[in-house]
Amino acid sequence: MPKITFIGAGSTVFAKNLLGDILSYPELASSTISLFDIDQERLSTSTLVAHKVAEALGAHPRIESTTDRRAALDGADYAICMIQVGGYRPCTVTDFEVPKKYGLRQTIGDTLGIGGIMRGLRTIPVVLDMCRDMEELCPDVTFLNYVNPMAMLCWAVSRASRIRTVGLCHSVQYTAYELARDIGVPLEEINYVCAGINHMAFYLRFERNGEDLYPQIRKVYTEGRVPEYNRVRYEVLMKLGYFVTESSEHFSEYVPWFIKRDRPDLIETLNIPLDEYPRRCEAQIAGWERMRKEFESDQPITIERSPEYGSLIIHSIETGVPRVIYGNVPNRGLISNLPEGCCVEVPCLVDKNGVQPTSVGELPPQLAALMRTNVNVQELTVEAALTGNRAHVYHAAMLDPHTAAELDLDQIWSLVDDLIEAHGDWLPELSRG
């Protein structure tokens, strides 16, 4: 039976969902589950939840928990990463509040933009440190990364480590479900092909029995049926011809067109939720004690299969059952009009041979051009993190589409200085630079 290590297991709800997915397979029901977190209180709650999940499913895994990361990784066959470096306070608050002083507003700030750059800079060193542990303790591990900024992290790992890594997100399958609902077609009847970069992949085909469903999707726009939360993505569809996988609140900060401090009417019309991520964090923090009491009570736990790919990958590698998932992997000739080596999101076959990416070829030129504006920022952030060259942080911010649309060069440099200073010991190499 495999050993499956959860890194950041104190993310109790997410860990619960993945555990339910994994242990629902009879072939995985006796796995060793190793839970690691630096927060002992949250780890204890997650450990209790793991036992309750196993009991509810009639599974009999070996469950262990530890605050020693090396012990958790020793001999692991699979490592699932779900950490957040710096947490809500102080780091996420800093990512949002410092840019506000310059009039720069964000929605989520975890993938691109100035918030994504800073999150990448403080997270890449931690993930690479984990990979060094894996190279020593479990060199044949399959590393499943759920942490943002996904493309930056996976690109850095592919450059600095030999650990087999795939970045996992749920935007492809969630968006397919939303589109199916919008057009009134059962999801199970839909076939699609999607490719690009994480949070900016596009459905190249969206069909039912060979019928192109894009005309029905466009009708949602022309007939005024666009859901209030999804106005940005439908605007992009009508201008670029394809539907993007990531949510409107995410996508709006990856481009220069939507969040304008001198256009509050645009923000209101498109229903763009500024400061959305801090609100989510505060709600989760406020609700944690209630959730903890619920998890630790005698109430039975409910298990529903999630749309996450993690358990599917593990099951396919262990059993040989072939599946197609969407994974974030190095671009080794997979998308011909995106830079070699950057992190791309493409269909991947999974079986006993592991995760095998599919070559997509050339994307529509307008989509590839848009993605490259994001890839530039990713590349410079990764370069800064790997080399400690502080100058590349400024360069990344200068080329970020949203930041560049709102601030001039002197403001961008001053903002970066302020953010690095505010992060302090979270960015030790850059703080000394």
matplotlib code that plots the C-alpha trace (Angstrom):
import matplotlib.pyplot as plt

x = [0.0, 1.3, 2.4, 0.6, 1.9, -0.2, 2.0, -0.1, -2.7, -4.0, -6.1, -8.7, -11.6, -9.4, -7.6, -11.0, -12.1, -9.0, -8.9, -12.5, -11.6, -8.6, -10.0, -13.2, -11.2, -10.8, -7.3, -6.2, -8.3, -5.3, -2.8, -0.5, -1.7, 0.9, -0.3, 2.1, 1.6, 3.5, 0.3, -0.2, -3.8, -5.0, -3.0, -4.8, -8.2, -7.2, -6.0, -9.3, -11.1, -9.0, -10.0, -13.7, -13.4, -11.9, -14.6, -17.4, -16.0, -15.2, -11.5, -8.5, -5.6, -2.6, -2.9, 0.0, 0.6, 3.6, 5.1, 8.3, 8.3, 11.2, 9.5, 6.3, 8.1, 10.4, 9.5, 6.5, 5.1, 2.9, 3.2, 0.3, 1.1, -1.5, 0.4, 0.2, 3.5, 3.0, -0.7, -3.4, -1.5, 1.0, 1.6, -1.7, -2.7, 0.5, 0.0, -3.3, -2.8, 0.5, -0.6, -3.8, -1.6, -0.7, -4.3, -3.6, -6.6, -6.7, -9.4, -7.5, -3.8, -2.5, -1.5, -0.3, -0.3, 1.8, 0.2, 1.0, 4.6, 5.1, 3.4, 5.6, 8.8, 8.0, 6.7, 9.2, 12.1, 9.9, 8.7, 12.2, 13.3, 10.6, 11.9, 15.4, 14.0, 12.2, 15.3, 17.0, 14.0, 11.7, 13.3, 10.7, 7.8, 5.1, 4.6, 1.1, 1.1, -2.1, -0.4, -0.6, 1.0, 0.8, 2.7, 5.6, 6.0, 5.9, 8.3, 10.8, 10.6, 11.2, 14.3, 15.8, 14.7, 14.4, 11.3, 8.4, 5.8, 2.4, 0.4, -3.3, -6.1, -9.9, -10.6, -11.0, -13.6, -15.4, -15.8, -17.0, -19.7, -20.7, -20.8, -22.9, -25.3, -25.4, -26.4, -28.6, -26.6, -25.7, -22.0, -21.6, -22.6, -20.0, -16.5, -13.9, -10.2, -8.6, -5.0, -2.9, -1.4, -2.9, -5.8, -5.5, -6.3, -9.1, -11.5, -10.3, -13.3, -16.6, -18.8, -21.7, -21.6, -19.5, -21.7, -19.9, -21.5, -19.9, -22.9, -25.0, -22.5, -22.4, -26.2, -26.0, -24.3, -26.5, -29.7, -28.6, -28.4, -24.8, -24.6, -23.7, -20.5, -19.3, -19.5, -15.8, -15.3, -18.2, -16.8, -13.5, -15.3, -17.0, -13.7, -11.3, -13.6, -12.9, -13.9, -11.3, -11.1, -10.5, -13.2, -14.1, -12.7, -9.4, -9.1, -9.9, -6.5, -4.5, -5.2, -5.1, -8.7, -11.1, -9.8, -9.4, -9.3, -10.7, -13.5, -15.6, -18.5, -16.6, -15.9, -19.6, -21.0, -18.8, -19.4, -15.7, -15.3, -12.3, -10.6, -12.4, -9.6, -9.2, -12.9, -12.8, -9.9, -11.6, -14.7, -12.7, -10.8, -14.1, -15.7, -12.7, -13.7, -17.2, -15.9, -13.4, -16.1, -18.2, -15.4, -14.5, -18.1, -19.9, -21.7, -21.2, -19.0, -20.4, -18.3, -18.9, -16.5, -14.8, -13.9, -10.2, -7.7, -5.4, -7.1, -7.6, -3.8, -2.9, -5.5, -4.4, -0.7, -1.4, -3.9, -3.1, -6.6, -6.1, -7.6, -7.2, -6.6, -5.5, -2.1, 0.4, 3.8, 6.9, 6.4, 8.6, 7.1, 3.6, 2.3, 4.5, 3.7, 4.5, 8.0, 9.9, 10.1, 7.3, 4.6, 1.5, -1.8, -2.6, -4.5, -2.4, -2.8, -2.3, -1.7, 1.1, 3.6, 2.7, 1.5, 2.1, 1.3, -0.3, 1.1, -1.5, 0.4, -0.2, -2.8, -4.9, -2.5, -4.5, -4.7, -1.0, -0.1, -2.3, -0.7, 2.8, 2.0, 1.5, 4.4, 6.8, 5.9, 6.1, 9.6, 11.0, 9.6, 11.0, 14.4, 14.3, 13.5, 16.2, 19.0, 18.1, 18.4, 16.2, 16.2, 14.0, 11.3, 11.0, 11.1, 8.3, 6.1, 6.9, 5.6, 2.6, -0.4, -2.6, 0.2, 1.6, -1.9, -2.3, 1.1, 4.1, 7.6, 8.6, 5.5, 6.1, 9.7, 8.6, 5.8, 8.2, 10.6, 7.7, 6.5, 10.0, 10.6, 7.1, 7.8, 11.1, 12.2, 9.8, 12.1, 15.5, 17.6, 15.7, 15.6, 19.4, 19.7]
y = [0.0, 3.5, 6.1, 9.4, 12.5, 15.6, 18.7, 21.5, 19.0, 21.8, 22.9, 20.6, 21.0, 20.5, 17.6, 16.0, 16.2, 14.6, 11.9, 11.1, 10.8, 8.6, 6.3, 5.7, 3.5, -0.1, -0.3, 2.7, 2.1, 0.6, 3.2, 4.9, 8.5, 10.8, 14.2, 17.1, 20.7, 23.3, 24.2, 21.5, 22.5, 22.4, 19.1, 17.5, 18.4, 17.1, 13.9, 13.4, 14.1, 11.6, 8.9, 9.9, 9.8, 6.4, 5.1, 6.6, 4.8, 1.5, 2.0, 0.9, 3.2, 3.6, 7.3, 9.1, 12.8, 14.9, 18.4, 16.9, 17.4, 15.0, 12.2, 12.8, 12.6, 9.6, 6.9, 8.7, 7.5, 10.6, 14.1, 16.5, 20.1, 22.5, 25.1, 28.9, 30.6, 33.6, 33.0, 35.7, 37.7, 39.1, 38.3, 38.4, 41.5, 43.1, 42.0, 43.9, 46.9, 48.2, 48.4, 50.2, 53.1, 53.5, 53.2, 49.6, 47.3, 43.5, 40.8, 37.6, 38.3, 34.8, 34.0, 37.1, 40.8, 42.3, 40.0, 36.9, 38.1, 38.5, 35.2, 33.5, 35.0, 33.8, 30.4, 29.2, 28.8, 26.8, 24.4, 24.0, 23.2, 20.5, 19.1, 18.8, 16.7, 14.6, 14.1, 12.6, 10.8, 9.8, 10.5, 8.5, 10.4, 12.0, 15.5, 16.9, 20.6, 22.5, 25.7, 29.1, 30.8, 27.4, 28.3, 30.1, 27.2, 24.4, 26.3, 26.9, 23.2, 22.1, 24.2, 23.5, 20.0, 16.5, 15.6, 14.5, 17.2, 18.1, 21.2, 20.6, 23.0, 22.6, 25.5, 23.4, 21.0, 23.6, 25.9, 23.1, 22.4, 26.1, 26.3, 23.1, 24.7, 28.0, 26.2, 23.5, 20.5, 17.7, 17.8, 14.1, 14.6, 17.2, 16.6, 19.3, 20.0, 22.8, 24.2, 27.2, 28.2, 27.8, 30.2, 31.3, 28.1, 28.2, 25.6, 24.9, 22.6, 22.3, 19.8, 17.3, 14.3, 16.3, 19.4, 22.6, 24.1, 27.5, 29.0, 28.1, 29.6, 32.9, 32.9, 33.2, 36.6, 37.9, 36.9, 38.7, 35.5, 35.9, 35.1, 38.2, 36.6, 35.8, 39.0, 39.4, 36.0, 36.4, 39.7, 38.0, 35.2, 37.8, 39.6, 36.6, 33.9, 31.3, 30.8, 31.0, 28.5, 30.8, 32.7, 36.3, 37.7, 36.0, 36.7, 40.4, 41.1, 39.2, 41.7, 45.5, 46.0, 45.7, 47.1, 50.8, 53.2, 56.0, 53.7, 52.7, 52.3, 49.5, 47.7, 48.0, 47.0, 43.9, 43.1, 42.8, 42.0, 44.0, 42.7, 39.4, 37.2, 39.1, 38.8, 35.1, 34.7, 36.7, 34.6, 31.4, 32.5, 33.6, 30.2, 28.1, 27.6, 26.6, 24.1, 22.7, 22.1, 20.5, 18.2, 17.3, 16.6, 13.2, 14.2, 11.8, 13.2, 13.5, 12.3, 13.4, 12.9, 16.1, 17.2, 17.3, 15.2, 14.1, 10.8, 10.0, 10.3, 8.2, 5.5, 5.4, 5.1, 2.3, 0.3, 1.2, 2.4, 5.0, 8.5, 12.0, 14.9, 18.5, 19.1, 21.9, 20.7, 22.0, 23.0, 20.5, 21.0, 20.7, 24.1, 25.3, 29.0, 29.4, 29.6, 26.3, 25.4, 27.6, 25.9, 24.9, 23.4, 20.5, 17.2, 14.4, 10.7, 8.9, 5.2, 3.0, 5.1, 8.2, 11.5, 11.8, 15.2, 15.5, 17.7, 20.3, 22.1, 25.7, 27.7, 30.4, 33.3, 35.8, 33.4, 32.6, 36.3, 37.0, 34.1, 35.4, 38.6, 36.5, 34.1, 37.1, 38.0, 34.3, 34.0, 37.1, 36.1, 32.7, 34.1, 36.5, 33.7, 31.3, 33.8, 36.3, 39.1, 41.8, 43.7, 41.1, 41.7, 45.3, 43.9, 41.5, 44.2, 46.5, 43.9, 42.8, 43.8, 45.2, 46.9, 48.5, 49.8, 51.6, 52.8, 54.6, 53.3, 55.3, 54.2, 50.6, 50.7, 52.5, 49.9, 47.0, 48.6, 49.0, 45.4, 43.9, 46.0, 45.0, 41.3, 41.5, 38.1, 36.4, 37.5, 37.4, 37.2, 40.1, 42.2, 42.2, 42.8]
z = [0.0, -0.8, 1.7, 1.0, 2.7, 3.2, 3.5, 5.2, 6.5, 8.8, 5.8, 7.4, 5.0, 1.9, 3.5, 4.5, 0.9, -0.5, 2.2, 1.3, -2.3, -1.7, 0.9, -1.1, -3.5, -2.1, -3.6, -1.5, 1.7, 3.5, 2.6, 5.0, 5.5, 6.9, 8.0, 8.5, 9.6, 11.6, 13.5, 16.1, 17.0, 13.4, 12.8, 15.8, 14.3, 10.9, 12.4, 14.2, 10.9, 9.1, 11.5, 11.1, 7.3, 7.4, 9.8, 7.7, 4.6, 6.3, 5.3, 7.4, 6.6, 8.9, 10.0, 11.4, 12.1, 12.9, 13.0, 11.6, 7.8, 7.2, 9.1, 7.1, 3.8, 4.6, 2.2, 0.7, -2.6, -3.0, -1.4, -1.6, -1.0, 0.3, 2.3, 2.5, 3.4, 5.7, 6.1, 6.1, 8.7, 8.1, 4.5, 2.6, 4.4, 3.4, -0.2, -0.3, 2.0, 0.7, -2.9, -1.9, -0.8, -4.4, -5.6, -6.8, -6.0, -6.3, -6.1, -5.1, -5.5, -5.4, -9.0, -10.9, -10.1, -7.4, -4.8, -6.9, -7.3, -3.6, -2.8, -5.3, -3.8, -0.3, -1.3, -3.9, -1.4, 1.0, -1.7, -3.0, 0.5, 0.6, -2.7, -1.3, 1.5, -1.0, -3.1, 0.0, 1.6, -1.2, -4.6, -6.5, -5.0, -7.2, -5.9, -6.3, -5.8, -5.1, -4.0, -5.8, -7.6, -9.4, -12.6, -10.8, -8.2, -10.8, -13.1, -10.2, -9.2, -12.8, -12.9, -9.5, -8.6, -10.2, -8.2, -10.5, -10.0, -11.4, -10.4, -9.8, -10.0, -10.3, -12.6, -15.8, -14.3, -12.3, -15.3, -17.5, -14.9, -14.9, -18.7, -18.8, -16.4, -18.3, -21.6, -20.0, -21.3, -18.9, -18.1, -18.7, -22.3, -23.0, -24.4, -24.3, -24.9, -22.9, -22.8, -21.8, -18.5, -15.1, -14.5, -18.2, -20.1, -22.7, -24.0, -27.6, -28.1, -26.2, -27.9, -27.5, -29.9, -32.3, -32.1, -31.3, -28.2, -28.5, -30.3, -27.3, -25.0, -27.0, -26.8, -23.0, -23.6, -26.5, -24.7, -21.5, -19.4, -18.1, -14.4, -12.3, -11.0, -14.5, -16.5, -17.1, -18.6, -21.0, -22.1, -22.9, -24.8, -27.1, -27.7, -28.0, -29.2, -26.5, -22.9, -20.2, -17.3, -14.3, -12.5, -13.4, -10.1, -10.7, -14.4, -14.0, -12.4, -15.0, -17.7, -18.0, -19.1, -16.1, -12.8, -13.3, -10.4, -12.7, -14.0, -10.9, -13.3, -15.1, -11.9, -10.9, -14.3, -14.5, -10.8, -10.0, -6.3, -5.1, -1.9, -2.4, -1.0, 2.3, 2.9, 2.3, 4.7, 7.4, 7.0, 7.2, 10.3, 11.9, 11.1, 12.1, 15.7, 14.7, 12.2, 14.7, 17.2, 14.6, 13.4, 17.0, 18.0, 17.9, 14.8, 11.9, 9.1, 5.5, 2.6, -0.9, -3.8, -4.8, -8.4, -7.4, -9.5, -6.7, -5.8, -9.5, -10.2, -7.2, -8.1, -11.7, -10.9, -8.4, -10.4, -14.0, -14.7, -17.4, -16.9, -18.4, -16.1, -16.6, -15.1, -14.9, -16.3, -18.0, -21.6, -23.4, -26.9, -25.6, -26.7, -29.6, -29.4, -25.7, -24.3, -23.9, -20.2, -18.9, -17.0, -19.1, -18.3, -20.7, -20.8, -19.3, -19.5, -16.1, -15.7, -14.2, -16.2, -14.2, -15.5, -19.2, -20.8, -24.2, -27.0, -27.9, -30.7, -31.6, -29.7, -31.5, -31.8, -29.8, -26.8, -26.9, -27.1, -24.0, -22.1, -22.8, -21.0, -17.9, -18.6, -18.7, -15.1, -14.0, -15.5, -13.9, -10.5, -10.7, -11.8, -8.8, -6.4, -7.8, -8.1, -5.3, -7.8, -6.4, -9.7, -11.3, -8.8, -10.1, -13.7, -13.0, -11.5, -14.4, -16.9, -14.9, -17.0, -14.2, -12.3, -15.4, -16.4, -13.1, -12.0, -13.6, -13.3, -10.2, -8.4, -9.3, -8.0, -4.8, -4.3, -4.7, -2.1, 0.3, -0.1, 0.3, 3.4, 4.8, 4.2, 6.1, 7.2, 4.8, 2.0, 3.6, 0.5, -1.2, 1.9, 2.0, -1.7]

ax = plt.figure().add_subplot(projection="3d")
ax.plot(x, y, z, "-o")
ax.set_aspect("equal")
plt.show()
